[in-house]
Amino acid sequence: MLSRFLVIIGLIVALDVAWWVMAMRLAKRRLWRVLISVFMAGQMAGLLSIIVGRFLHFEWLRQTPRAVFAAVLIWHFFGLAILLPIGLVRACAWLVHGLRRLAGFRRDRAAEPPSTEHSLTRREFIGASAALTPPLFTIGLTGVALAQLNNFRVRRFTLSMATLPRALDGMTIAHVSDIHVGRLTSGRVLREMVKKTNDLRADLVLLTGDLINDDLADLFEGIAMVKAMEARHGLWMIEGNHDLIEDGAEFARRVRAAGVPLLQNETGVTEVRGYPVQLFGLRWVRMSDQVREELSAGWLRQLVKQRRPDAFPILLAHHPHAFDPAVEGDLPLTLAGHTHGGQLMIDSQHGCGPAMFRYWSGLYTRGRGQMIVSNGVGNWFPIRINAPAEIVHLTLRCAGNQA
């Protein structure tokens, strides 16, 4: 795992250096070169501080300003993607130019107006535009990201369920997922999440993973947030992939020590209006998608054997693909997260969501089973497009009683 990470970081740094060199050749004027150098030096310093702070646990490096952290992510996910076609075109142009020189051709400069200190030639303008567009795009998108990070909605669903006991008709759930407490999600926005959740006055508060972004140092703030959430009949949570990045066992130990109910391939029972509700919680496994789905399906089959015939069951699964074995196990309601609603979507049906997942946002129904996939309320990546952050509020109604 570490060797693969180092290879990825090495490739990213190599791309940074390659772009820096190319941009300096494209930009002929001194001022442009200075601006490009300041931007690239800042990007590489920011990337280094994030990596060193993450792995060596230097507290002062962990305090990277949110704007810098967002800019580094946006540049290395989006900016480099923009430069690749520019780089390919430019590399082809240099190759053609080199071949022409080898073939004995000489460039005819007579048609070009002489460059002066205060005028731009057409070539200089095109080169400067190509060199400056990715950094300017990154800076602009960072501004958009910072405006988005503190915003989330409450998304409401009313589910009509044939198997819901009449005693639970009207039961409400606050479904909170993918909080990602860390550099991009902390402080005031966490307090606002608690307030909005408590304002719902839900019967149950259910969290479906990724409480923290990656660093156990943020878990204290995450646990404080969870313990501040109020539910009439109980709060339960499961783990997500980001919770396990540093040390999954230590994550679980601290959560349990704080008195927060954590389900790891376990069930828990609470009573809502005097009727038992049984929560099933799936663990996360850090393996390939196929292996994880197979293991999760096996775990779920074992969990279903513990099902109480007198209780209404709800499955909590971080990955929404657990819906398929949940339907096979005749579980009527599954709550999931992980997808961030697709994160980058053209519209509700096209984008990263359907490209990566069978289920990515909202309500899905198969047979007698229903699933809600939350877009998540926090952020590990600073940009969302047509996939707004959200807390989900569910109202369960007996079939035929839906208002």
Summary of the structure (lengths in Angstrom):
residues: 403
radius of gyration: 25.9
end to end distance: 51.5
largest distance: 91.2
contacts: 1332
relative contact order: 0.13
helix: 48%
strand: 19%
